[in-house]
Amino acid sequence: MAVWEYLKTNFNSTYAVAVIGIAIIINIFFGLSARPWAKKLSIGISLAGILASGFLVIYSFIQRGVFTSMVVAFGAIHLSEIMLVLFISLNLLIFLSLDHYKQDNFTKMIIIFLFSLASLLFLILSRNFLAILVAWSLFVLGNFQLVSGAGGKSESPYIIRFFLSSLFSLLLMLVGFSYLYSVTDFKNLQQILESGSAFSPFYAISFILIMGSLLIFMSFYPLHGQYLKLVKRTSSMASAFIWFYYLPAGFIILLKFREVIYYYLSQNTVLPTVILALGALCTLGPAIGALSTKSIKRILGFLFLSFMGLSLLGFSLLSAGLIDQGRLEWLILANILNLVLCLIPVWAIFFRLPDTLDSLTGFISRNTYLGVNLVIIMLGWLGMAGTFGYLLRHHMVGPLVNSIAGGHIGQLPLYSIIALAATAAAFLLIAANTVRLLVFMFRKKQGSIRNNVYYHHAYYVYITLFTLMILAMGIWGLLELAGLIPATSISINNPGFLKPPV
């Protein structure tokens, strides 16, 4: 009883990490076996741990609200990030169970998967420099083991190169934190902002090192070479760990530095111009590259990078005064969520086909039900009204439409016009790639093309669930925008998704 009373009195969001840790320990003691019962036990324990972790963070947010200590911080944005990561983890657990259940190392993969999840959850909660670096290092190590375990020996040289790129990113972050700590003795970002001297050259050097490490970590264009080489040659499961675990983690870290970025953007520096140039390059470059290849894996990889670049353009819209800080944070999280909702079902279907656009020929006629679902999902990428993707496009391209409709586009500063034009061009190029995929799906099948792939009935249910989620969230958000339903404390269009409307 005394232990239970202590736990209730000191309850906080870090219990979510502890639950995953308990699941790891149970799997180690009872799941290290190749027998079917042990594998099923590992799946059940992992599923229970993920669900319990989600319940605990929601309960913590309701009971305690914002929580801050020397090591961790927890608020609405952290809850949104954790729930997004847990949703991704549930889907990865499903595909990991389907793809690797018959292999002898399945339970070991499950344990490493839970280890990576625990590290990522702790990374979300961390606010201390050392805690951030430790959590990030453990996550990179765990994710590398997942990618290498799912990729196979033939892809090992590309996996190692990709890992070395990640390691170099970690070293840059370590140098940035070490330099900052040695000069200032500060242990977290809040201390920097409260010091009132964040514009010192010492901070600037550390900031450049940290931001440079993130650019390398997320393989932003034109630093995408090792990433695309690996995605092109590795298995679908390894690609899933990169797309849905590794790369979104970079934005989780980026959001930790958002207050510092806001500070520098508010000053008269060259940073807004640099971010605008990076955002345009990281968004338009991959979208153009996708148009020049016929590999489905490369096209999806390029599109993933292009969508991620939209978040950098969001910082440009912020510096231009076209959106506020809350809207930017919403855009970053909504961008990741839109990618997850759209790319997971497309990935699940397309990666079972040969890696060429010709394999999509006649897909609609060969599998009408899945084809119709994929059309709706891919139109969500385009920002079709009634889908979640429309909300993202509305809030990013809306300022441009309003300026043109109001007839005062010429009154905007040049920086604002370029930022809006780059954002609109990015959506147009993404749309061009999506239409290209759709054209091949609707193209009539030739007699010499045989790409009939059998999909289990579970695929139909699974893809339909994603279609319904995309439409439900999109219609809900659209009704909010139209003022037909009131925005509550859980609002699709509100920054952080969980903050009450302002």
Buried (B, 14 or more C-beta within 10 A) or exposed (E): EEEEEEEEEEBBBBBBBBBBBBBBEBBEEBBEBEEEEBBEBBBEBBBBBBEBBBEBBBBBBEEEEEBEEEBBBBBBBBBBBBBBBBBBBBBBBBBBBBBBBEBEEBBBBBBBBBBBBBBBBBBBBBBBBEBBBBBBBBBBBBBBBBBBBBBEEEBEEBBBBBBEBBBEBBEBBBBBBBBBBEBBEBBBBBEBBEEEEBEEEBBBBBBEBBBBBBBBBBBBBEBBEBBBBBBBBBBBBBBBBBBBBBBBBBBBBBBBBBBBBBBBBEEEEEBBEEBBBBBBBBBBBBBBBBEEBEBBBBBBBBBBBBBBBBBBBBBBBBBBEBBEBBBBBBBBBBBBBBBBBBBBBBBBBBBBBEBBBBBBBBBBEBBEEBBEBBBBBBBBBBBBEBBBBBBBBBBBBBBBBEBEEEEEBEEBEEBBBBBBEBBBBBBEBBBBBBEBBBEBBBBEBEEEBEBEEEBEEEBBEBBBEBBEBBBBBBBBBBBBBEEEEEBEEEBBBBBBBBBEEE
